[in-house]
Amino acid sequence: MKGPLFYSKILLFGEYGIIKDSKGLSIPYNFFKGALKKDKNPSEMAKKSNESLKGFAKYLKNIEKQEKGLVSFDMETLEKDIANGMYFDSSIPQGYGIGSSGALVAAIYDRYANDKITILENLTRDKLLTLKKIFGKMESFFHGKSSGLDPLNSYLSLPILINSQDNIESTSIPSQNTNGKGAVFLLDSGVTGETAPMVQIFMEKMKQEGFRNMIKNQFVKHTDACVEDFLNGNVKSLFGNLKQLSHVVLDHFKPMIPAKFHQLWQQGIETNDYYLKLCGSGGGGYILGFTEDLEKAKKALKDYNLEVVYNF
C-alpha cells in the first residue's frame, strides 16, 4: 500500500501576521513530500510514526463528537490500517516551518474523510473555509492551535492567498524567470524549532499596547505590501518592502530568530545583498531569504546551505 503524495509548503509572507488579519501567501514546495504507507519490515521511524497515528486517531474520534456535522471519518478502516502498521513516510523535516504535520493531516483527510471536499470540484470560498476549519481542528493535535493553512496548501497543492482570516482563495503566482538573477531561498539554521512555544511568546507580547501598534502599523503594513508586490511582479517595490519587513522582524521578533543569525540578518539589511525573514514560526528550522542577486547572496552566505525555491 502506498498513498498519494502530499507536499510541504512555504508561507512566503504572513507568519504571525495572519493571526492578526494581515495578508498571507503560501506556496507548495515539491522538494519535500510524504505519503501513507505500510511495510512488511518497518523501520524504527515507521514504528514511531505508527504510534503517533494511534494517538491521532483517538483525537479524530473526539473531533467527530465535539464538532457534529463538521467532519466524519471512516474510523473502522483507519484504525484497522493503523493496527496493520500504517505510518506516514515523509521526507519533510519536522520543526522546520515547512508543514510536516500539514502534509500528514492532508493525507489522512484525503483517504479517510467521509463526504470529503475534493480538489476536482469547484472550490468556492465557503468550501475553502470549511476545509481550512476542518484542517485547523485536525492539526491542533500537533500544534495546540492551528490555522489549518498548512494542510490546506498541501491538500490543494496550489498557492493560497490569505486576504483575512475568513477570506482565502487559491491564486496564481507570476511564472518563474529561470534565467533571472533574483531568488527566494531557504537557509538551514541547523536547529529545529517548536511552533507552540514561539506562538506563546508572540501572544504574550501581544498583551503590550506598543507591540500591538507595531504589528498593525508596521508588520502588517509591510507584509500586505510584499504580498501585493509579489503577486503583481513588482520586484523593485517588493525588495523595498522586504527590507523594511526584515528590519521590523529583527527589531521585534528577536526570540524567534536563532541567536547566531542576528548578525547575519543585520548584515543583509546593511549590504542589501539579501534580506532574511521568518519561515513559519521561527525558533529554528529554515529561514527564508530574498535576493536580487543570487551569486552575491551565495558569497555573503558561503558558510550556509542555500536551497532556491523561486527565481525572479
C-alpha positions as CSV (number, residue, x, y, z in Angstrom):
1,M,0.0,0.0,0.0
2,K,1.2,3.5,-0.9
3,G,-1.0,6.6,-0.8
4,P,-0.8,9.7,-3.0
5,L,2.0,12.2,-2.3
6,F,1.4,15.3,-0.3
7,Y,3.9,18.2,-0.4
8,S,5.5,20.6,2.0
9,K,4.6,24.2,1.9
10,I,6.3,27.6,2.3
11,L,4.5,30.6,3.8
12,L,6.2,33.3,1.9
13,F,4.5,36.1,3.7
14,G,2.2,36.3,6.7
15,E,3.8,34.4,9.6
16,Y,2.3,35.7,12.8
17,G,0.6,38.5,10.9
18,I,-2.2,36.2,9.7
19,I,-3.2,35.7,13.3
20,K,-3.9,39.4,13.3
21,D,-5.5,39.6,9.8
22,S,-2.6,40.5,7.7
23,K,-2.4,39.2,4.2
24,G,-0.5,36.0,3.6
25,L,0.8,34.0,0.7
26,S,1.6,30.3,0.9
27,I,3.0,28.1,-1.9
28,P,3.5,24.4,-2.3
29,Y,7.1,23.2,-2.2
30,N,7.5,19.9,-4.0
31,F,11.1,19.2,-2.9
32,F,9.8,17.6,0.2
33,K,6.8,15.2,0.4
34,G,5.1,12.4,2.3
35,A,2.7,9.5,1.9
36,L,0.8,7.0,4.0
37,K,2.4,3.6,3.7
38,K,2.6,0.0,5.1
39,D,5.8,-2.1,5.1
40,K,6.5,-5.7,5.9
41,N,9.6,-4.8,7.9
42,P,9.0,-1.3,9.3
43,S,12.0,0.8,10.4
44,E,12.2,2.5,13.9
45,M,11.0,5.7,12.3
46,A,8.0,3.9,10.8
47,K,7.1,2.4,14.2
48,K,7.3,5.8,15.8
49,S,5.1,7.3,13.2
50,N,2.6,4.5,13.6
51,E,2.5,5.1,17.4
52,S,1.8,8.8,16.8
53,L,-1.0,7.9,14.4
54,K,-2.7,5.8,17.1
55,G,-3.0,9.0,19.3
56,F,-4.1,11.0,16.3
57,A,-6.9,8.5,15.5
58,K,-8.3,8.8,19.1
59,Y,-8.2,12.6,18.7
60,L,-10.1,12.4,15.4
61,K,-12.8,10.4,17.2
62,N,-13.2,13.3,19.6
63,I,-13.5,15.8,16.9
64,E,-16.4,13.9,15.4
65,K,-18.2,14.0,18.7
66,Q,-17.5,17.6,19.5
67,E,-17.9,19.1,16.0
68,K,-21.2,17.5,14.9
69,G,-21.6,17.8,11.2
70,L,-18.2,19.3,10.5
71,V,-16.4,16.2,9.5
72,S,-16.6,12.4,10.0
73,F,-14.1,9.7,9.2
74,D,-14.1,6.0,8.3
75,M,-12.7,5.2,11.7
76,E,-13.0,1.5,11.3
77,T,-10.8,1.4,8.2
78,L,-8.4,4.0,9.7
79,E,-8.0,2.0,13.0
80,K,-7.6,-1.3,11.1
81,D,-4.9,0.3,8.8
82,I,-3.0,1.7,11.9
83,A,-3.3,-1.7,13.6
84,N,-1.7,-3.2,10.5
85,G,1.3,-0.9,10.8
86,M,0.4,2.1,8.6
87,Y,2.7,5.1,9.0
88,F,3.5,8.4,7.3
89,D,6.6,8.1,5.2
90,S,7.9,11.6,4.8
91,S,11.0,13.5,3.7
92,I,9.6,16.8,5.2
93,P,11.9,17.7,8.1
94,Q,10.0,18.3,11.4
95,G,10.3,21.6,13.2
96,Y,11.5,23.4,10.1
97,G,8.5,25.5,9.4
98,I,7.5,23.9,6.1
99,G,4.5,21.9,7.1
100,S,5.4,18.4,8.1
101,S,2.2,17.9,10.1
102,G,0.2,19.7,7.4
103,A,1.0,17.0,4.8
104,L,0.1,14.2,7.2
105,V,-3.3,15.9,8.0
106,A,-4.0,16.3,4.3
107,A,-3.2,12.6,3.6
108,I,-5.4,11.3,6.4
109,Y,-8.3,13.6,5.3
110,D,-7.9,12.5,1.7
111,R,-8.1,8.8,2.5
112,Y,-10.5,8.5,5.4
113,A,-12.9,11.5,5.5
114,N,-16.5,10.7,4.6
115,D,-18.1,13.0,2.0
116,K,-14.8,14.9,1.6
117,I,-14.5,18.1,-0.4
118,T,-12.3,17.0,-3.4
119,I,-9.8,19.2,-5.3
120,L,-11.7,18.4,-8.5
121,E,-14.9,20.2,-7.6
122,N,-15.5,24.0,-7.9
123,L,-13.7,25.3,-4.8
124,T,-15.9,28.1,-3.7
125,R,-14.8,30.4,-0.8
126,D,-17.2,28.6,1.5
127,K,-15.7,25.2,0.6
128,L,-12.1,26.5,1.2
129,L,-13.1,27.9,4.5
130,T,-14.8,24.7,5.5
131,L,-11.6,22.8,4.6
132,K,-9.5,25.3,6.5
133,K,-11.7,24.8,9.6
134,I,-11.6,21.0,9.4
135,F,-7.8,21.0,8.9
136,G,-7.3,23.5,11.7
137,K,-9.2,21.2,14.1
138,M,-7.2,18.2,12.9
139,E,-3.8,19.8,13.0
140,S,-4.4,21.2,16.5
141,F,-3.4,17.7,17.7
142,F,0.2,18.6,16.8
143,H,0.4,22.3,17.5
144,G,-2.1,23.3,20.2
145,K,-3.7,25.8,17.8
146,S,-3.6,25.7,14.0
147,S,-4.9,27.9,11.3
148,G,-5.4,24.9,9.0
149,L,-3.5,26.6,6.2
150,D,-0.6,24.2,6.0
151,P,-2.8,21.1,5.4
152,L,-4.9,23.2,3.0
153,N,-1.9,24.1,1.0
154,S,-0.7,20.5,1.0
155,Y,-4.1,19.1,0.1
156,L,-4.8,21.5,-2.8
157,S,-1.1,21.8,-4.0
158,L,-1.9,25.4,-5.1
159,P,-0.7,28.8,-4.0
160,I,-3.1,30.2,-1.5
161,L,-3.7,33.9,-0.9
162,I,-5.0,34.8,2.6
163,N,-6.8,38.2,2.5
164,S,-8.0,37.9,6.0
165,Q,-8.9,35.0,8.4
166,D,-12.3,34.4,6.7
167,N,-11.3,35.3,3.2
168,I,-9.0,33.0,1.4
169,E,-8.6,32.0,-2.2
170,S,-6.4,29.9,-4.4
171,T,-4.3,32.1,-6.6
172,S,-1.6,32.0,-9.3
173,I,1.9,33.5,-8.8
174,P,4.0,35.0,-11.6
175,S,5.9,32.4,-13.6
176,Q,9.5,31.9,-12.5
177,N,12.2,33.5,-14.6
178,T,14.7,30.7,-14.6
179,N,17.4,32.9,-16.1
180,G,16.8,35.7,-13.5
181,K,19.4,36.7,-11.0
182,G,17.0,37.1,-8.2
183,A,15.7,34.3,-6.0
184,V,13.8,33.2,-2.9
185,F,15.8,30.7,-0.9
186,L,15.8,28.6,2.2
187,L,18.6,28.9,4.7
188,D,19.1,25.9,7.0
189,S,19.6,27.2,10.6
190,G,20.7,23.7,11.6
191,V,18.4,23.6,14.6
192,T,14.7,22.6,14.9
193,G,12.1,25.0,16.1
194,E,9.0,24.2,18.1
195,T,5.8,26.1,17.0
196,A,3.8,26.2,20.2
197,P,6.4,28.0,22.4
198,M,7.1,30.6,19.7
199,V,3.3,31.3,19.3
200,Q,3.1,31.6,23.1
201,I,5.9,34.3,23.1
202,F,4.0,36.2,20.4
203,M,0.7,36.0,22.3
204,E,2.4,37.3,25.4
205,K,3.9,40.2,23.5
206,M,0.5,41.0,22.0
207,K,-0.6,42.0,25.5
208,Q,1.6,45.1,25.3
209,E,0.0,48.0,23.5
210,G,3.3,49.1,21.9
211,F,3.8,45.7,20.3
212,R,0.2,45.6,19.1
213,N,0.6,49.0,17.5
214,M,3.9,47.9,15.8
215,I,2.1,44.8,14.4
216,K,-0.7,46.9,13.0
217,N,1.2,49.9,11.7
218,Q,4.5,48.3,10.6
219,F,4.4,44.5,10.4
220,V,1.0,44.0,8.8
221,K,1.5,47.1,6.5
222,H,4.8,45.8,5.1
223,T,3.6,42.2,4.9
224,D,0.5,43.2,2.9
225,A,2.7,45.3,0.6
226,C,5.0,42.4,0.0
227,V,2.1,40.1,-0.9
228,E,0.7,42.6,-3.4
229,D,4.2,43.3,-5.0
230,F,5.0,39.6,-5.3
231,L,1.7,38.7,-6.9
232,N,1.9,41.6,-9.3
233,G,5.6,41.0,-10.2
234,N,6.7,44.4,-8.9
235,V,10.2,43.3,-8.0
236,K,11.7,46.7,-7.3
237,S,8.9,47.7,-4.9
238,L,9.0,44.2,-3.4
239,F,12.6,44.5,-2.3
240,G,12.0,47.9,-0.8
241,N,9.2,46.5,1.3
242,L,11.2,43.3,2.2
243,K,14.0,45.4,3.6
244,Q,11.5,47.2,5.9
245,L,9.9,43.9,6.9
246,S,13.3,42.3,7.6
247,H,14.1,45.2,9.8
248,V,10.9,45.1,11.8
249,V,11.3,41.3,12.4
250,L,14.9,41.8,13.6
251,D,13.8,44.6,15.9
252,H,10.7,43.0,17.4
253,F,10.9,39.2,16.9
254,K,14.4,38.5,18.3
255,P,13.3,35.5,20.4
256,M,12.1,33.8,17.1
257,I,15.5,34.2,15.4
258,P,18.2,31.8,16.5
259,A,20.9,34.0,18.2
260,K,23.7,33.1,15.8
261,F,21.7,34.6,12.9
262,H,21.1,38.1,14.4
263,Q,24.4,39.4,12.9
264,L,23.7,37.8,9.5
265,W,20.3,39.3,9.4
266,Q,21.6,42.8,10.1
267,Q,24.4,42.3,7.5
268,G,21.8,41.6,4.8
269,I,19.9,44.8,5.7
270,E,23.1,46.9,5.6
271,T,24.6,45.5,2.4
272,N,21.3,44.8,0.5
273,D,22.9,41.6,-0.7
274,Y,19.9,39.6,0.7
275,Y,17.0,40.1,3.2
276,L,16.0,37.4,5.7
277,K,12.6,36.7,7.2
278,L,11.0,34.0,9.4
279,C,9.8,30.9,7.7
280,G,6.9,29.7,9.8
281,S,7.0,30.4,13.5
282,G,10.8,30.6,13.7
283,G,12.9,29.5,16.6
284,G,15.0,27.3,14.3
285,G,14.3,25.3,11.1
286,Y,14.5,27.2,7.9
287,I,15.0,30.9,7.5
288,L,13.6,32.5,4.3
289,G,15.8,34.7,2.2
290,F,15.2,37.0,-0.7
291,T,17.9,38.4,-3.0
292,E,18.1,40.4,-6.3
293,D,21.4,38.8,-7.0
294,L,21.8,35.1,-6.0
295,E,25.5,35.0,-6.7
296,K,26.1,37.9,-4.3
297,A,23.9,36.2,-1.6
298,K,25.8,32.9,-2.0
299,K,29.1,34.7,-1.5
300,A,27.9,36.5,1.6
301,L,26.3,33.3,3.0
302,K,29.0,31.0,1.8
303,D,29.1,29.1,5.1
304,Y,25.4,28.1,4.7
305,N,23.5,25.7,2.6
306,L,21.0,27.7,0.4
307,E,18.1,25.9,-1.3
308,V,16.5,28.0,-4.1
309,V,12.7,28.0,-4.0
310,Y,11.8,30.5,-6.7
311,N,13.7,32.6,-9.3
312,F,12.9,36.2,-10.2
